[in-house]
Amino acid sequence: MGYNWDFGAVTLHPGLWFWGFVVTIGYSIATIAAGLLIGVVCGMALLSRHRILTAPVSGFVQLFRCTPLLIQIIWFYYALPVAVNVSIPAWLAAGLGLTCYMGAFSAEIFRGGIQSIDRGQWQAARAIGMMPRQVMQRIVLPQATRRMLPPFVNQSVLQLKNTSLLSVVAVPDLMYSAQILVSETFRPLEIYTSLGLAYFVILYPMQKLAKRLERRDDI
Amino acid sequence: MTSEAARTDGAARAADERPMIEIEDLHKRYGELEAVKAARLTVGRGEAQFIIGPSGCGKSTLLRCINLLEEPTGGRLRIGDVSIEFGTGRKTLSTREQAAFRARVGMVFQQFHLFPHMTALQNVMEGPRTVKRLPLAEAQEIAEGLLAKVGLAAKRDVYPRHLSGGQAQRVAIARALAMAPEVVLFDEVTSALDPELVDEVLAVIRQLTEEGMTMIVVTHEMSFAREVASAVSFMDHGAIVEHGSPRAIFEEADNPRLVAFLRRFRR
């Protein structure tokens, strides 16, 4: 196997990498933030005692947890505008799948975090005369948030990696930039190796952070 | 329960000599299971009413009914000048009214249930701050005073996970007292403790009885009950089957179930 590695191809268009990086990070932050918001709202709905609320939300969550993200992205991009007969800007349609995906997983993390708090905490707080809302704000949420943090960070790491799927709908993220470069230079091995390393450099510190949060023993 | 019945009883204000707690015909049913059957109990001001009985006899459920952590399915309950009637099918007490009711009835749990994200001092201050909305300085003064009273002034800034079981339970007692309750309910508060830590908690309860705190104590500490109880009730299968002075219960019992129960505590 006499392959001559030539990493010169990688540095051919630094601007392409830069904008790919900006798009990847931009989509990650935006879809994580929006997904978290959806997750908190849906998570609260899942905790509700009213089936009118829990049933549809649970359906939404299961749908997005149990279908491939790639299909969700393609569906939102191509099928949704047709289905609702509304023109949705391409950049927005591309991000909807990622957002709902993050929302579905966040909803479960939120629900699980709240439910992991011992019933005794509710009882003790109610026993000193606190209202349900106060119990949630003062006692349950502060404890649950700390427990939710590591899984949220983990999910965010996955989310950042998953943005690479956006390249299939021509979003110019890191992955898409790499594909352009490959088609121009015919150096896929060097370029994808470098791209992998780039993702690693971004995500390794995040993973470290998640580990540190998990080890925190102050609750 | 009816909100109408929960009104402040105007006539009662003059009648301060009424017992602090009156429970009549109280029922708690979970489907088929009747956890508490027609419980009847009267606790005078400053009395320490003890409840004993085998595990699962309904004594904890009864206690939790008294501060509405469980909603009784029937009967009447009066604490101080608030009386509630249950099982009438009419509108239940509002969430706010229930919270206000509980604020006057302290409760200490078997498993402490301290708030793990708060220091000992913050745990004790939480009720006065959040429920009574007292100013910070005032709440802190109350909390510091109570921690000193239970012998834990030095642990004020310690988180619950660094406290021993006995210390945690004493903080939990201070937390209940911080609301200046009219009544304190103790639910097997020494059952989860290592034997050498039991006495420090019992000492605090004993001190409260001496200060004239009205309380209901569910316990398996028979010698303690005999020593400090004003009256003792024996519960079995959801019903209060015997009630009397400590002497009547522990020395003159002739109810075969009570005798059998007590025999297990004699070595």
Interface residues (C-beta under 8 A of the other chain):
Chain A: D118 G120 Q121 Q123 A124 A125 R126 A127 I128 G129 M130 M131 P132 Q134 R138 I139 P142 Q143 R146 D218 I219
Chain B: N67 L69 T95 R96 A99 A100 R102 A103 R104 V105 G106 M107 F109 Q111 H113 L114 F115 P116 H117 E126 G127 T130 V131 Y159 A172 R175 A176 A178 M179
